[in-house]
């Protein structure tokens, strides 16, 4: 089979003059595309580098022929950006691995995801959405401390040490910064502290499977996940960190159950990653789910493969084969 690879890499980001410095944080290094190529070849198929969703559009018009596609393209400048490639592939009748356009758009919206999580019995911190700082009513807020982030972004875009706020004045300033720099709503939610931060990779279908849970380091002063402070384009800092909790077997089982619930509620397919915080009483709270996770050689899936003593190319090839089995007639 000819398997098309749809992707965005750092040097292809369509920068605008007023974009924030971390605008391309969700894009991938060339190494991610290379590892996908090797995984496809491991299965005996031919990988075809297509490029961005816009490259896909143009090459389809030129007569591109592929039997299926793997999409990791994030797009830019729209809350529907992750849906560009899946929609084009659907219109062309080409099977696509991973979640469909609707799931990708829904999950990119952190507010709608939280509503669906609540409907699936998955606890998520109480939240508010603001399009401007002036709309904040001090009497209509979850309890402080609060956390402020863009509504339609991923890979910790927009998050700094100041994202955790303790006062109404600080909240208004952070909402103003987010709505101005990212030209979208700010999502404000209760800050969960005391029990650490964790991520759960989910793979497969009918039924899906939750992989071993990974614990993330948190910065000691703010309690914010260290990965969120050190992402591409973020201000540099000399951070000290701790694990901030203990991954006991009962907690891991609960995190996996909650990850599977939101995965199925959003009708995710083939692969996703769910992020959680745990409070001082040991209760997990969903932060978000990402059905378009990175497959970078230093990312979550690669770390899990290493912990399982698996060759990453072969491990990723199994995930691709599972997706191909789902979409094949």
N, C-alpha and C positions, 0 to 999 in steps of 0.2 A: 504494500500500500504506500501511496505518497501522502505523508502526513505534514500538513502545513503548520508552521510555527508562527503565531501572531504575538508580537511582543513590543514593548517600549524599552529602549535602553537610554541611559543617562544623556548621551550626546545627541539624542533626537528630541529632547523636550522643546516644545514650541514656546519659548520664553516671550513674555510681554514685559514692557518696561517697568510696570508696577507690580509684577509678581513677587510674592514673598520669597526669601532665600531658600526655603525648603520646598518649593513648589514641585521639584522633580523627585522628592524623597521616595515616592512609590515606584519609580522606575527601576530597572534592573541593570546590573553589570553584564558585560558580554559573557562572563563565566556562566551565568544562568542559562543563556541560550545554548551554550556549548554543552552543558550537562543534559539539557533536554534532547539535543541532537544525539548524544551518545546513548541515552535511554531508548530512543526510538530505534536506533541502529541495533541495540542489544536485542530488540524484538524481531529483527530482520526486515524492518521497513525502511523506507527512504525519507529522511527529514527534508523538508523544503522550507528554507528561510523566506518568509513573506514580509515580515516587518510590522509596522504599525497598522492600526485599523484603516488609516487613510491609504497606506500602501496596499492593503487588502482590497479596498474599494477600487483602486486604479488597476490592480492586476487582474481582478475579476472581470473588469471591463475589457481587458486585453486578452481574455481567454484562459486565465489560469485554471489548471485542472489539478485538483487534489481530492483524495478520497475521504479525508477527515482532517480535523484541525485541533491543535492544542492552543488555547488562548490564555495569555497572561498579560494582555495589553490593558493598561489603566486609562488611557485617554487623557484629556485635560479640559479644564475650564467649563465643566458641566456636571450636574449631579447624575446625569445619565451616561457619563463618559465610559464607564466600564461595560456598558451594553452595546457600544458601537460595533465591535467585531462580531459578537454573537448574533446580532440582528442581520448583519450583512451575510453571515454564513447561513443563517436560517432562510433568508430570501433566496440564496443561491442553491439551497438544498444540500448543503455540505454538513455532515454531522460534526458537532463540536464537543470536545471533552470539557467537563466542568459544568457549573451551574448556568442556567439560561439567563437571558437578558433581564427578565423581570426580577429574578432572585438577586442578581448582581445590583440592580438599581435599588431594590428594597433594602438590602443589607448595607449599602453605602450610606443610607439615611439612618443615622444613629438613633434618632427619635422613633421612627417607625419600627426599627428593630427592637427597641425596648418595649414598645407596645405589644409586639408579637411575642416577645419573650415572656411578658406577664401573662399573655393568653395561653402560653405553653407551660405555665407554672414554673418558670425559671426566674428566680429573684434577680432584679436589676435595680440599681440605685434610683431613688426618686429624682425627677428632672424637670427642668423648664427650658423653653426655647425662646430666644430673644433675637429680633432682627435689629434692635437698636438698644443702646444702654439706657435711654430715657424711659423705656417701657418697664424697667425693673421696679417692682413694688416690694419694698422690704418686708411687708407683712405676708407676702405670698411666696415664700422661699422655703426649700428644704433646710434642714438644720446645717449650720456651718460646722466644719469646713466644707467648702464646695470646690468643684473642679470645673474648669471652663475649657472647651475645645470646639473646633469647627464641627458643624453638623454633618458635612458631606465629605470628609477626608479620611485617609487612613495613614498607616505607617507613622503615627504620632505627629503628623503635620500640625503645626500651630501650638505644640505643647512646649512649655519652658518651665523653669522653676517657679515662675509667677503664676502658673496655671492653677495652682492650689491657692484659694483665697480664704481669708478669715473674716473679712469685713465687707459691708455693702459698697464702700468706696472702692476697695480693691476689685470687687466683682464688676462694678460698672466699668472700671478701666480695662479689665481683661475682655469684657464683652465688646467694648468699643474697639479694642485692638483686633479682635477676631473678625468682627463684621466689616471693618475697614480694610484690613490686609487681605482677607480671603473672600470678600464680597459674597458672603453667605451668612445664614443664621449662626448664632453661637448656641451650643448646647451646654447647659449648666446642670450638673448632677451632684448628688451627695458624694463626698470623698470617703471611700471605704479604707480603713486602716486597721492594723493590728495583727493580721494573719497572713500577710504576704500576697504575692501576685503570681499567677500561673497561666499557662497556655496549653490548650488541648487541640491536637490535630485529629481530625475525623476523616476517614476515607471510606469509599465504597458505597454500595447501594443495596437495599432489600435483603438484609438489613445493613446499615453502615456500621463501622467499627471505630471506636475511640482508641487511639494509640496511647502509649505511656505519657503521662502528664509531665511537662517541664516546669520547673520553678524558676522565676525570674528574680534577679537582684533588684532591690529598691534603694534609692538614694537615702542616706541616713537622716538628713535634715528635713526634707520635704515629704518623704515617704513615697515619692513618685517613682514608677518603674525606671530603672537606669536606662533601658533601651529607648524609652520615650524621650529622655533628655539628650541622648547621644546620637540621634538619627541624623541622616544627611541634611546639611543645611542649617542645623540647630547651632545656637551659640556654644562655643567651646567652654568647658568647665572642668575643674579638677575635682571630680565627684568621689566621695566616699560612699560605700554601699554595704548593705547586709542582705541576707536572704529574707528576713522579715517574717518568717513563719516556718512551719514544719510540714512536710508532705507525708502525712500518715496515710496508711492504706484506706481507711474509711473516707478521708477527705478526697483522695484520688478517685475513689469509686463514685463519689457524689459529683465531682467535677466532670467526670466522664459521662455520667447520666445526664447532667444538665447540658453538656455540649451536644450530645445526641438529640436531646429534645429540641433545642433551637435549630440544629441542622435539619431535622425533619420538618419542623414547623415552617421554615423558610424554603423547604423543598430543595435544599442544596443537593448537588450531584458530584460524585467522584472524589472530591477533596475540599477541605475548608480548615480554618483554624479559629478557635474561640478563645477569647481572653477573659480572665476572671480576676477579681480581687476577693480576698477573704477577710472577714472582720475579726475582731478580738474574741468573739464567741465561736469562731470556727465555721461561720456560715458563708458559703460562696455567693458572690454577686457577679452576674454577667456584665462585662463592659461592652463587648461587641463581638461579632463573628465576621470573618473575612473569607468568603468563598473564592477569592482570587489571591491566595497566599503566595509568598515567594518560594521558589525552589532553588534559591541561591545555595552554593556549596557551603555556606556558613549559616544557613537559615534553619528554621524549626525542623523541617523534614530531614535535612541532612544530619542534624544533631541526633534526632531520634534513630535514624539508620545507624549512626555510630554507636549509640547506646545499645542497640540491638545486635551489634557486631555484624552489620550487613554492609556489603558494598553498595555505595549510594547509587551508582548507575543501575544496578540490578533492582534495588529497592524502588527506585523511581519508575523503572520499566514495568514493574508489577502494577503500580498505580495507573500507568498509561494503559496497560493491557486490560485492566478492569474497566476503565472508561470506554475503550474500544469495544469490549464485549457488550456494554450497555447500549451503545449507539449503532452497532452493526445490525443490519436487517436479519 
